[in-house]
Amino acid sequence: MRFGLSALQRVGGLAIVFFGVTFIIYYSVFALPGDPIRALAGDKALSDGIIQTLRAKYNLDASLWEQYTSYIGGLLRGDFGIDFRGRPVGEQMAARWPVTITLALTAWALEVFIGLGIGVVAALKKGTWIDKGLLAGTVIASCIPVFVLGAVAQLIFGVRLDLLPVAGVSAGWPVSYILPAAVIAIFGLSAVSRLMRGSMLENLGADYVRTARAKGLSEGRIVGVHVMRNSLIPASTYLATDLGFLLGGTVIIEGIFNLPGVGNLLFSAIRIHEGPTIVGISTALILIFLVTSLLVDALHAVLDPRVRYGR
């Protein structure tokens, strides 16, 4: 009962966040000085009548609040609006989501398997050169700016060694995602490995582990069955949240590797001041992040029974 009430409060809180953040973004984009219709026309001379007609078409002649409420009304019907060239923003995103989702899931899988693996090995080899080397390597790699890491990866693996494509989605498309996914995964991988290591060390020193050893359980069973499950809670919470960040954090990577995803579309829209596209993509990314937050809460409740029973 207490968990259900908490879940409803959580949903209500996220709804407030959604409307608040989307309004701030909408206001930030459309309250900027200048006329987007005249900016879109460029050097072409448009009559005042044509400009007024276009402003009415895109609802730019209404107040900012009326524009926002109209946008939210359309959003509730699944309509993300149309850009200043008359193209539905939702259709443009739909055509590009497969690339972004594939990139994010590939990076996320690397974080899960490599990050958790490094954390487990580092904990079991605590204090050895293996532990220190793994931690130092992940920390150093995560400190390098993503655009530098991407350029270096392209130079080494794409140009010098000629192992992987450096840009675009080639005919052997799965290979095209390996390099950008590895670059974007480095930062999450470092955090996951440290979380897993710390949690493993904490659980390895817990009373239930000493009891299990006293009962004669094998070290493999203690670590693999008991310690691993309890140690996954902090890392799994981070991983679930990070999936939302990965979907929204591909803008720079898709630009560096010229991948035709949603991030690249957002980058292009920002460059040409395409307001409806910026707002539409931002709204979709906010929704993804908020839904991911709800799933994190549910996952936490599954892994930790104390959450379900409100303890």
C-alpha positions in Angstrom: 0.0 0.0 0.0 2.7 2.4 1.0 4.7 1.5 -2.1 1.7 2.1 -4.4 1.1 5.6 -2.8 4.8 6.4 -3.2 4.6 5.3 -6.9 1.6 7.6 -7.5 3.4 10.5 -5.9 6.4 9.7 -8.0 4.3 9.8 -11.2 2.7 13.1 -10.2 6.1 14.6 -9.4 7.5 13.5 -12.8 4.4 15.0 -14.6 5.2 18.4 -12.9 8.8 18.1 -14.0 7.7 17.3 -17.6 5.5 20.3 -18.0 7.9 22.6 -16.2 10.9 21.5 -18.2 9.1 21.5 -21.6 7.7 25.0 -20.9 11.2 26.3 -20.1 12.6 24.8 -23.3 9.7 26.1 -25.4 10.0 29.5 -23.9 13.8 29.5 -24.4 13.5 28.6 -28.1 10.6 30.8 -29.1 11.1 33.8 -26.9 14.5 34.6 -28.5 14.6 37.9 -30.3 14.1 37.9 -34.1 11.4 36.5 -36.5 12.1 32.8 -37.4 10.0 33.2 -40.6 12.2 36.1 -41.8 15.3 34.2 -40.8 14.1 31.1 -42.7 13.5 33.3 -45.8 17.1 34.5 -45.7 17.8 36.9 -48.6 14.4 36.3 -50.2 12.1 39.3 -49.9 8.7 38.3 -48.5 5.7 40.6 -48.4 4.2 41.4 -45.0 1.0 39.5 -46.1 3.0 36.3 -46.8 4.9 36.6 -43.5 1.6 37.1 -41.5 0.1 34.0 -43.3 3.1 31.9 -42.4 3.1 33.2 -38.8 -0.5 32.2 -38.5 0.2 28.8 -40.0 2.8 28.1 -37.3 0.7 29.7 -34.6 3.5 32.3 -34.0 1.0 35.2 -33.9 -0.5 33.8 -30.6 0.9 34.5 -27.2 3.8 32.2 -26.0 1.5 30.6 -23.4 -1.2 29.9 -26.1 1.5 28.5 -28.4 2.7 26.2 -25.6 -0.7 24.9 -24.6 -1.5 24.3 -28.3 1.8 22.3 -28.6 0.9 20.2 -25.5 -2.6 19.6 -26.9 -1.1 18.2 -30.1 1.5 16.3 -28.1 -1.3 14.5 -26.2 -2.6 13.3 -29.6 0.9 12.1 -30.6 1.7 15.1 -32.7 5.1 16.7 -32.2 4.3 19.5 -34.6 5.7 20.5 -38.0 9.0 22.3 -38.8 9.2 25.6 -40.7 9.5 23.6 -44.0 6.2 21.8 -43.4 7.7 18.5 -42.5 6.2 16.6 -39.5 8.8 16.5 -36.7 7.5 13.1 -35.5 8.1 11.5 -38.9 11.6 12.9 -39.0 12.4 11.5 -35.6 10.8 8.1 -36.4 13.1 7.7 -39.5 16.2 8.4 -37.3 15.3 6.7 -34.0 16.6 3.2 -35.1 20.2 4.6 -35.5 20.1 6.4 -32.1 18.5 3.5 -30.3 21.0 1.0 -31.8 23.9 3.2 -30.9 22.6 3.7 -27.3 21.9 0.0 -26.7 25.3 -1.0 -28.1 27.0 1.5 -25.7 24.8 0.3 -22.9 25.6 -3.3 -23.5 29.3 -2.5 -23.3 28.7 -0.7 -20.0 26.9 -3.7 -18.6 29.2 -6.5 -19.6 32.6 -4.7 -19.5 31.8 -2.3 -16.6 30.3 -4.9 -14.3 33.1 -7.3 -15.2 35.8 -4.8 -14.4 34.1 -4.0 -11.1 33.9 -7.7 -10.1 37.5 -8.5 -11.0 38.8 -5.3 -9.3 37.0 -6.2 -6.1 38.2 -9.8 -6.1 41.7 -8.6 -6.7 41.6 -5.8 -4.3 44.9 -4.1 -3.7 46.8 -5.9 -6.5 48.2 -4.4 -9.6 45.2 -5.7 -11.5 42.8 -3.7 -9.3 44.9 -0.5 -9.4 45.5 -0.8 -13.2 41.8 -1.4 -14.0 40.6 1.5 -11.9 43.3 3.9 -13.2 42.6 3.0 -16.8 38.9 3.6 -16.6 39.3 6.9 -14.7 41.9 8.2 -17.1 39.8 7.3 -20.1 36.7 8.9 -18.7 38.6 12.2 -18.1 39.3 12.6 -21.8 36.7 14.9 -23.6 34.4 12.9 -25.8 35.3 14.8 -29.0 39.0 14.2 -28.4 38.4 10.5 -27.6 36.3 10.2 -30.7 38.9 11.8 -33.0 41.7 9.6 -31.5 39.6 6.5 -31.9 38.9 7.4 -35.6 42.6 8.0 -36.2 43.8 4.8 -34.6 41.2 2.2 -35.5 39.8 3.8 -38.6 42.7 5.4 -40.4 45.9 3.8 -39.1 44.7 0.2 -38.5 41.8 0.4 -40.9 39.7 -2.0 -38.8 36.5 0.0 -38.4 34.6 2.6 -40.4 35.2 6.2 -39.2 31.9 7.7 -40.3 28.4 7.0 -41.5 26.5 3.7 -41.5 28.2 1.4 -44.0 26.8 -1.7 -45.7 28.0 -3.9 -42.8 26.0 -1.7 -40.5 26.7 -3.5 -37.1 30.4 -2.7 -37.5 29.6 1.0 -37.9 28.3 1.3 -34.4 31.3 -0.3 -32.6 33.6 2.6 -32.5 31.1 5.4 -31.6 29.4 3.1 -29.0 32.8 2.3 -27.4 33.6 6.0 -27.2 30.3 7.0 -25.6 30.3 4.0 -23.3 33.7 4.9 -21.7 32.2 7.4 -19.3 29.4 5.2 -18.0 31.7 2.2 -18.0 34.0 3.9 -15.6 31.2 4.8 -13.2 29.7 1.3 -13.3 33.0 -0.4 -12.6 33.7 1.8 -9.6 30.1 1.3 -8.2 30.3 -2.4 -8.7 33.7 -2.6 -7.1 32.7 -0.6 -4.0 29.4 -2.6 -3.6 31.2 -5.9 -4.0 33.8 -5.0 -1.3 31.1 -3.9 1.1 29.1 -7.1 0.6 32.2 -9.3 0.8 32.8 -8.0 4.3 29.2 -8.4 5.4 28.1 -10.8 8.2 26.1 -13.1 5.8 29.2 -13.8 3.8 31.1 -14.8 6.9 28.2 -17.0 7.9 28.1 -18.6 4.5 31.8 -19.4 4.6 31.4 -20.9 8.1 28.7 -23.2 6.7 31.2 -24.4 4.1 29.7 -22.9 1.0 32.1 -22.6 -1.9 33.6 -19.2 -2.7 32.2 -19.4 -6.2 28.6 -19.9 -4.9 29.0 -17.2 -2.3 30.2 -14.6 -4.8 28.1 -15.7 -7.8 24.8 -16.2 -6.0 24.7 -14.0 -2.9 27.3 -11.2 -3.2 26.6 -10.5 -6.9 22.9 -10.1 -6.4 23.2 -7.7 -3.5 26.0 -5.8 -5.2 24.0 -5.2 -8.4 21.6 -2.7 -6.8 23.7 0.5 -7.0 25.1 -0.4 -10.4 21.8 -1.5 -11.9 20.1 1.8 -10.8 22.9 3.8 -12.5 22.7 1.6 -15.6 18.9 2.0 -15.9 19.2 5.8 -15.5 22.2 6.0 -17.9 20.2 4.4 -20.7 18.0 7.5 -20.8 21.2 9.7 -20.8 22.7 7.6 -23.6 19.7 8.2 -25.8 19.9 11.9 -25.2 23.7 12.1 -25.1 24.4 11.0 -28.7 24.4 14.5 -30.2 28.1 15.0 -30.2 28.9 11.4 -31.1 26.5 11.3 -34.0 28.0 14.5 -35.2 31.6 13.2 -34.9 30.9 9.9 -36.7 28.3 11.4 -39.0 25.5 9.0 -38.0 22.0 9.8 -39.2 20.3 9.6 -35.9 18.1 11.9 -33.8 21.1 13.5 -32.1 22.5 14.6 -35.5 19.0 15.9 -36.4 18.9 17.9 -33.2 22.4 19.3 -33.9 21.4 20.4 -37.4 18.2 22.0 -36.1 20.2 24.0 -33.5 22.6 25.1 -36.2 19.8 26.5 -38.5 17.5 27.7 -35.6 14.7 25.2 -36.5 12.6 25.8 -33.3 9.8 23.2 -33.7 12.4 20.4 -34.4 14.5 21.5 -31.3 11.4 21.5 -29.1 10.0 18.2 -30.5 13.2 16.2 -30.1 13.9 17.7 -26.6 10.3 16.7 -25.5 10.9 13.2 -26.8 14.2 12.9 -24.9 12.6 14.3 -21.7 9.8 11.7 -21.9 12.4 8.9 -22.4 14.4 10.1 -19.4 11.2 10.3 -17.1 9.9 6.9 -18.2 13.4 5.5 -17.5 13.3 7.0 -14.0 10.0 5.2 -13.3 11.6 1.9 -14.6 14.6 2.5 -12.3 12.2 2.8 -9.3 10.5 -0.4 -10.3 13.8 -2.2 -10.8 15.0 -1.0 -7.4 11.9 -2.4 -5.8 12.5 -5.8 -7.5 16.1 -6.0 -6.3 15.5 -4.6 -2.8 12.4 -5.9 -1.1 12.7 -3.2 1.6 11.5 -0.7 -1.0 8.4 -2.7 -1.8 7.4 -2.9 1.8 8.4 0.7 2.7 11.0 -0.2 5.2 
